[in-house]
């Protein structure tokens, strides 16, 4: 595998490692804000585990938040799998008629949406995972450029995750999380908080 591919695989695999408390806060903040901004039934972040070829629920807000974190499914299935493979965002308004939608996977989460939006988390050319929003509110979607907004938010989340990952690498020789881990995760949280303010201002302006 070429060096660039190795680096991308390493980035995606390291992103899918279990999160510490601070990076967990970061991911939860992302899905909480995405769900609120889009008035959705649920929002989730899947991180790609290159080693196993799976997508892993790392943060969930709304439907399934009590039990889905840590659940895995094949990275080559469903709309989330398509987004990981293509690196493109998508809006699916009629999942009942979608050939890509994996209904059996949705049923296993105990919530089957009618529509969804999904965007890749891309950092340094590597797809780290997917940000997904289930059943977004039609009112919100009619007033915002929803796909552009979701993609922008996903890009911000990926940047923050990259900061966490890089700080974790610098602290790798330590067995316990060190100050660099904490600092990197805190920077990520600050990025998301700043973006939350931007989204609120934009929503207020458009409403």
Residue pairs with C-beta under 8 A, 6 or more apart in sequence:
1 9
4 125
7 124
7 126
8 124
8 125
8 126
9 50
9 126
11 123
11 124
11 126
11 128
11 162
11 165
12 47
12 48
12 49
12 50
12 126
12 127
12 128
12 129
13 48
13 49
13 50
13 51
14 165
14 168
14 169
15 47
15 48
15 121
15 128
15 129
15 161
15 165
16 47
16 48
16 49
16 50
16 56
16 58
16 128
16 129
19 26
19 27
19 58
20 177
20 181
20 185
22 164
22 181
22 182
22 185
22 186
22 188
22 189
23 161
23 164
23 185
23 188
24 58
24 59
25 185
25 189
26 160
26 161
26 164
26 185
26 188
26 189
26 192
27 45
27 58
27 59
27 157
27 161
28 59
28 61
29 189
29 192
29 193
29 196
30 45
30 59
30 131
30 153
30 157
30 160
30 192
31 43
31 44
31 45
31 59
31 60
31 61
31 131
32 43
32 61
33 153
33 192
33 195
33 196
33 199
34 40
34 43
34 61
34 131
34 133
34 150
34 153
35 42
35 43
35 61
35 62
35 133
37 140
37 149
37 153
37 199
37 203
38 117
38 133
38 136
38 137
38 140
38 141
38 146
38 150
39 136
39 137
39 139
39 140
40 62
40 133
40 134
40 135
40 136
40 137
41 62
41 63
41 111
41 113
41 134
41 135
42 60
42 61
42 62
42 63
42 64
42 65
42 111
42 113
42 133
42 134
42 135
43 60
43 61
43 62
43 131
43 132
43 133
43 134
44 57
44 59
44 60
44 61
44 64
44 68
44 131
44 132
44 134
45 57
45 58
45 59
45 60
45 121
45 129
45 130
45 131
45 132
45 157
46 55
46 56
46 57
46 58
46 80
46 129
46 130
46 132
47 55
47 56
47 58
47 121
47 128
47 129
48 54
48 55
48 56
48 75
48 84
48 127
48 128
48 129
48 130
49 55
49 56
49 72
49 75
52 72
53 74
53 75
53 76
54 72
54 73
54 74
54 75
55 72
55 73
55 74
55 75
55 80
55 81
55 84
55 129
55 130
56 70
56 71
56 72
57 68
57 69
57 70
57 71
57 72
58 69
58 129
59 69
60 68
60 69
62 134
63 109
63 110
63 111
63 134
64 109
64 110
64 111
68 109
71 109
73 105
73 108
74 81
75 81
75 84
75 85
76 85
77 102
77 105
78 100
78 101
78 102
78 105
78 106
79 90
79 92
79 98
79 100
79 101
79 102
79 116
79 118
79 132
80 118
80 130
80 132
81 102
82 90
82 100
83 89
83 90
83 118
83 119
83 120
83 130
84 120
84 127
84 129
84 130
86 120
87 120
87 122
87 127
88 120
89 117
89 118
89 119
89 120
89 147
89 150
89 151
89 154
90 117
90 118
90 119
90 147
91 115
91 116
91 117
91 146
91 147
92 98
92 100
92 101
92 115
92 116
92 117
92 118
93 115
94 114
94 115
95 101
95 103
95 112
95 113
95 114
95 115
95 116
96 114
103 112
106 112
106 113
111 134
113 134
113 135
114 135
115 134
115 135
115 136
116 132
116 133
116 134
116 135
116 136
117 132
117 133
117 136
117 146
117 147
117 150
118 130
118 131
118 132
118 133
118 150
119 130
119 131
119 147
119 150
119 151
119 153
119 154
120 127
120 129
120 130
120 131
120 154
120 158
121 127
121 128
121 129
121 130
121 131
121 154
121 155
121 157
121 158
121 161
122 128
122 154
122 155
122 158
123 158
123 159
123 161
123 162
124 162
128 158
128 161
128 162
131 150
131 153
131 154
131 157
133 150
136 146
140 146
143 206
143 207
144 202
144 203
144 206
149 199
149 202
153 195
153 199
156 191
156 192
156 195
157 192
159 191
160 187
160 188
160 189
160 191
160 192
161 188
163 184
163 185
163 187
163 188
163 191
164 181
164 184
164 185
164 188
165 184
166 184
167 180
167 181
167 183
167 184
167 185
167 187
168 180
168 181
168 184
170 180
170 184
171 177
171 178
171 179
171 180
171 181
